[in-house]
Amino acid sequence: AGSGPPSLAQVLRRLEAGDPELRSVCLRFQNMSAAELQRLAAALPQCPAVARLTLDHCGLPEAERVPALLRALGGLPGLCELHLACMPLGDQGFVAGLRGLQAGLSCLTVLKLPDTNLGHQDLADLAQLLPQLPQLTDLDLSGANLVTAEELIAALPLCRHLSRLRLDEARLGGLLGALTAALPRCPELTAAMLGRVGFTAADVPGLVQALSQCQRLQVVDLRYSLSIALEAQLLPAVLSNKSITTMHLCGTHDRIVEALELNGQRFHALREALQQEKERREEQNQLLQERDELREEQNQLLQERDELREVQNQLLQEHEQLRQQLELELQRQAQQQEDTEAAELQRQQHLPPPPKQPFSLASPPSTSAPRALVSPP
């Protein structure tokens, strides 16, 4: 049989045993009794290595809910992710309690509180808490009533590393303009999930400006937040911001084009922009293809260069071998010459001396003509 997620009892046993390998505690759709909640709160600090705590859609006893959660979180100094979706926490002092634990939440990167029914004071406390979470990158307040949360909207840019903001189905009322003004001041923002927040025609200019100014924004979700005609007005901003790669809208592309055609000349420039963008992308693809071909040719030339280097190295090696052989031959000939000269010298030293000529007292014969003897008269 396939193994499903661990049961509450299994998780509690691992926690109470102080399992050092436990990094994530995931309990979804669990209805806990007061005793089970107290066991969980007491056992979690025994595993300080837990970095992710998920209690989405869990039913917890109301009286013990917030104190037990705060007690558990206080014993998790390395907590990075906290997921509490659909847990009623409004007006119970939970966020204020988190502010008291801010030193223990220094590692928190993900805070997901969708549909938690946070009240006005909770949101004010959250506005004070957010700037004190230095590592926070992901904030989810989907379904929250933010109509009076001016401080919270103003605090978003203070989260210097916030990269993902989810406010799906949040009620913003007159704060939509404040939200669109705050988004470009979040320097690391890459994803803005704003589905079903109800933008009106008056909010569109601010939204267009925000989309064009968020230089790192990659994903925008505006599903069911705008009419088809209003969605079409966002396209210039999307096209001008080259970082945006994904845009979720209510209508399909065909419906947007249909809206453009119905509006006639009003969107003529936009249609031209779309065509120019298409041509630009085709040209870019062509350039990329040519670049790949040049790289392939370059790689081939580099391969040929390496082969020539191998041939050169082989010739140099053969040359070196021939040089060594010639040097050995010259040494051999020199040695042979020395041996020949030494043998000749030794042979000459052993030859008998030449015979001596006999010594004679007789005068040597004269070679001159004899003189005539003249008698005296």
C-alpha positions in Angstrom: 0.0 0.0 0.0 1.2 3.5 -0.8 2.4 5.6 2.2 0.4 8.8 2.7 1.3 11.8 4.9 2.3 11.0 8.5 -0.6 11.0 11.0 -0.7 13.4 14.0 0.3 10.6 16.3 3.3 9.7 14.2 4.4 13.3 14.1 4.0 13.7 17.9 6.0 10.6 18.5 8.9 11.9 16.4 8.8 15.3 18.1 8.6 13.9 21.6 11.6 11.7 20.8 13.6 14.7 19.8 14.3 13.5 16.3 17.4 15.4 15.1 16.6 14.7 11.4 13.2 16.3 11.5 13.3 19.5 9.4 9.6 19.9 8.4 6.4 19.4 10.3 3.3 19.3 8.0 -0.1 18.8 9.6 -3.0 19.7 7.3 -6.7 19.3 8.0 -6.1 18.0 11.5 -8.7 18.5 14.2 -6.7 18.5 17.4 -8.0 18.2 20.9 -6.7 20.4 23.7 -4.4 17.7 24.9 -3.0 17.0 21.5 -2.3 20.7 20.9 -0.5 21.0 24.3 1.6 17.9 23.4 2.5 19.5 20.0 3.4 22.9 21.7 5.6 21.1 24.2 7.3 18.8 21.8 8.2 21.2 19.0 10.9 22.9 21.0 12.6 19.5 21.5 13.4 19.6 17.7 15.0 23.0 17.2 16.2 21.9 13.7 12.6 22.2 12.4 12.7 24.9 9.7 9.1 24.6 8.3 5.9 24.4 10.2 2.6 23.8 8.3 -0.7 23.8 10.1 -3.0 24.7 7.2 -6.8 24.1 7.7 -6.2 22.7 11.2 -8.9 22.8 13.8 -7.4 23.9 17.1 -9.3 24.6 20.3 -10.0 28.3 20.5 -8.9 28.9 24.1 -5.5 27.2 23.7 -4.9 28.1 20.1 -2.8 31.2 20.2 -0.9 30.6 23.5 0.1 27.1 22.3 1.2 28.4 18.9 3.3 31.1 20.4 4.8 28.7 22.9 5.8 26.3 20.1 7.2 29.1 17.8 9.3 30.4 20.7 11.2 27.2 20.7 12.1 27.1 17.0 15.0 29.5 16.5 15.7 28.2 13.0 12.2 28.5 11.7 12.2 29.6 8.0 8.6 28.9 6.9 5.3 29.3 8.8 2.1 28.2 7.0 -1.2 28.8 8.9 -3.8 28.9 6.1 -7.4 29.1 7.1 -6.7 29.2 10.8 -9.0 31.7 12.6 -6.5 34.0 14.4 -8.2 37.3 14.3 -8.4 39.5 17.3 -6.7 37.0 19.6 -3.3 38.7 19.9 -1.4 36.3 17.7 0.4 38.8 15.6 1.2 40.9 18.7 2.7 37.7 20.2 4.8 37.2 17.1 6.2 40.7 17.6 7.3 39.5 21.1 9.1 36.6 19.4 10.8 38.7 16.7 14.3 37.8 17.8 13.3 34.2 17.4 12.0 34.8 13.9 15.2 36.3 12.4 15.4 33.3 10.0 11.8 33.5 8.8 11.6 33.8 5.0 8.0 32.6 4.3 4.9 33.8 6.2 1.6 32.5 4.9 -1.5 33.8 6.7 -4.3 33.4 4.0 -7.9 33.5 5.2 -6.9 33.8 8.9 -9.5 36.6 9.6 -6.9 39.1 10.9 -8.5 42.1 12.5 -7.6 45.7 12.3 -5.2 45.6 15.3 -3.6 42.4 14.0 -2.9 44.2 10.7 -1.4 47.2 12.6 0.8 44.8 14.6 1.8 43.1 11.4 2.8 46.4 9.9 5.2 46.8 12.9 6.4 43.3 12.6 7.3 43.1 8.9 10.3 45.5 8.9 11.7 43.5 11.8 11.9 40.2 9.7 15.1 40.8 7.8 15.0 37.6 5.8 11.3 37.7 4.7 10.9 37.0 1.0 7.3 35.5 0.7 4.2 37.0 2.2 0.7 35.7 1.7 -2.3 37.6 3.1 -4.9 36.3 0.6 -8.5 36.9 1.7 -7.5 39.5 4.3 -9.7 42.6 4.9 -7.2 45.4 4.2 -9.6 48.2 3.7 -8.2 50.1 6.7 -4.6 48.7 6.6 -2.8 51.8 5.5 0.1 51.1 7.8 0.5 47.6 6.4 0.6 48.8 2.8 3.1 51.4 3.7 5.3 48.8 5.4 5.6 46.6 2.4 8.6 48.5 0.9 10.4 48.2 4.2 10.7 44.4 3.6 13.8 44.9 1.6 14.0 41.2 0.4 10.3 40.7 -0.3 10.1 38.9 -3.7 6.7 37.3 -3.6 3.5 39.0 -2.5 0.1 37.2 -2.6 -3.1 39.2 -1.9 -5.6 37.1 -3.9 -9.2 38.1 -3.0 -8.0 40.6 -0.4 -10.4 43.5 0.2 -8.5 46.7 -0.4 -11.2 49.3 -1.1 -9.7 52.7 -1.5 -6.1 51.4 -0.8 -5.6 50.0 -4.3 -3.9 53.2 -5.4 -1.6 53.0 -2.3 -0.8 49.4 -3.2 0.2 50.1 -6.8 2.3 53.0 -5.5 4.1 50.7 -3.0 4.9 47.9 -5.4 7.7 49.7 -7.4 9.3 50.5 -4.1 9.8 46.8 -3.3 13.2 46.4 -4.9 13.3 42.6 -5.0 9.7 42.0 -6.0 9.4 39.2 -8.6 5.8 38.0 -8.3 2.6 39.9 -7.5 -0.5 37.7 -7.1 -3.5 40.1 -7.1 -6.3 38.0 -8.3 -9.9 39.1 -7.7 -8.9 42.3 -5.9 -11.3 44.4 -8.1 -9.3 47.1 -9.9 -11.5 49.8 -11.5 -10.8 52.1 -14.4 -9.6 54.7 -12.0 -6.9 52.3 -10.7 -5.6 51.3 -14.1 -3.1 54.2 -14.6 -1.5 53.5 -11.3 -1.3 49.8 -12.1 0.2 50.5 -15.5 2.8 52.7 -13.9 3.6 50.0 -11.3 3.9 47.3 -13.9 6.3 49.3 -16.0 8.5 50.4 -13.0 8.9 47.1 -11.2 12.2 46.2 -12.8 12.5 42.7 -11.4 8.9 41.7 -11.7 8.5 38.4 -13.5 5.0 37.0 -12.7 1.8 39.0 -12.4 -1.6 37.4 -11.6 -4.6 39.7 -12.2 -7.2 37.0 -12.9 -10.7 38.3 -12.5 -9.4 41.7 -11.2 -10.1 43.7 -14.4 -12.6 43.7 -17.2 -11.3 42.6 -20.7 -11.1 46.1 -21.9 -9.1 47.2 -18.9 -6.8 44.2 -19.3 -6.0 45.4 -22.8 -4.8 48.7 -21.4 -2.1 46.9 -19.4 -0.4 45.4 -22.4 1.8 48.4 -23.2 3.2 48.3 -19.7 3.8 44.6 -19.9 5.6 45.0 -23.2 7.7 47.8 -21.9 8.9 45.8 -18.9 11.2 43.2 -20.3 11.5 41.4 -17.0 7.8 40.2 -17.0 7.6 36.7 -18.3 4.2 35.5 -17.1 0.9 37.4 -17.0 -2.3 35.8 -15.7 -5.5 37.6 -16.9 -9.2 36.8 -16.9 -9.5 36.5 -20.7 -7.6 34.5 -23.2 -5.4 36.2 -25.8 -8.2 35.9 -28.4 -10.7 37.8 -26.1 -8.2 40.5 -25.6 -7.7 40.9 -29.4 -11.5 40.9 -29.7 -11.6 43.8 -27.2 -8.9 45.6 -29.2 -10.9 45.3 -32.4 -14.1 46.5 -30.7 -12.3 49.6 -29.5 -11.1 50.3 -33.1 -8.6 53.1 -33.6 -8.1 53.6 -29.8 -5.9 50.6 -29.8 -4.4 50.9 -33.2 -1.0 51.9 -31.8 -1.2 49.0 -29.4 -1.8 46.5 -32.2 1.2 48.0 -34.0 3.2 47.6 -30.8 2.2 44.0 -30.6 3.2 43.4 -34.2 6.5 45.2 -33.7 7.1 43.1 -30.6 6.4 39.9 -32.6 8.8 41.0 -35.3 11.4 42.0 -32.7 11.2 38.6 -31.1 11.5 36.9 -34.5 14.5 38.9 -35.2 15.9 38.1 -31.8 15.3 34.4 -32.4 17.1 34.7 -35.8 20.0 36.4 -34.1 20.1 33.7 -31.4 20.1 31.1 -34.1 23.0 32.8 -35.9 24.8 33.1 -32.6 24.4 29.4 -32.1 25.7 28.7 -35.6 28.7 30.9 -35.0 29.3 29.2 -31.7 29.1 25.8 -33.4 31.6 27.0 -36.1 33.8 28.4 -33.3 33.7 25.1 -31.6 34.7 23.3 -34.8 37.6 25.7 -35.3 38.7 25.2 -31.8 38.5 21.4 -32.3 40.6 21.8 -35.5 43.1 24.0 -33.6 43.4 21.3 -30.9 44.0 18.7 -33.6 46.7 20.8 -35.2 48.2 21.3 -31.8 48.3 17.5 -31.3 50.0 17.1 -34.7 52.5 19.9 -33.8 53.2 18.2 -30.4 53.7 14.9 -32.2 56.1 16.5 -34.7 58.0 18.2 -31.9 58.2 14.9 -30.1 59.6 13.1 -33.2 62.0 16.0 -33.7 63.2 15.6 -30.2 63.6 11.9 -30.7 65.7 12.5 -33.9 67.8 15.1 -32.1 68.5 12.7 -29.3 69.4 9.9 -31.8 71.7 12.3 -33.7 73.4 13.3 -30.5 73.9 9.7 -29.5 75.3 8.9 -33.0 77.7 11.8 -32.7 78.8 10.7 -29.2 79.3 7.2 -30.6 81.4 8.4 -33.5 83.5 10.6 -31.2 84.0 7.7 -28.9 85.0 5.5 -31.8 87.5 8.2 -33.1 89.0 8.4 -29.6 89.3 4.6 -29.4 91.0 4.5 -32.9 93.5 7.2 -31.9 94.2 5.5 -28.6 94.8 2.2 -30.4 97.1 3.8 -33.0 99.1 5.5 -30.2 99.4 2.2 -28.3 100.6 0.4 -31.5 103.2 3.0 -32.2 104.5 2.6 -28.6 105.1 -1.1 -29.1 107.0 -0.9 -32.5 110.9 -1.9 -32.3 113.3 1.0 -32.7 114.9 1.5 -36.2 118.5 -0.1 -36.7 121.6 2.0 -36.0 124.2 2.9 -38.8 127.9 1.5 -38.1 130.4 4.1 -37.1 133.5 4.6 -39.5 136.8 6.6 -39.1 137.5 6.8 -42.9 137.0 10.1 -44.5 133.9 10.3 -46.4 134.4 10.1 -50.2 134.8 13.5 -51.8 132.3 14.5 -54.2 134.4 17.2 -55.8 136.6 16.6 -58.8 140.3 15.8 -58.0 142.7 18.6 -58.3 145.7 18.0 -60.8 149.1 17.9 -59.3 151.5 20.4 -60.9 155.1 19.7 -60.7 157.3 22.6 -60.0 159.4 23.7 -62.8 
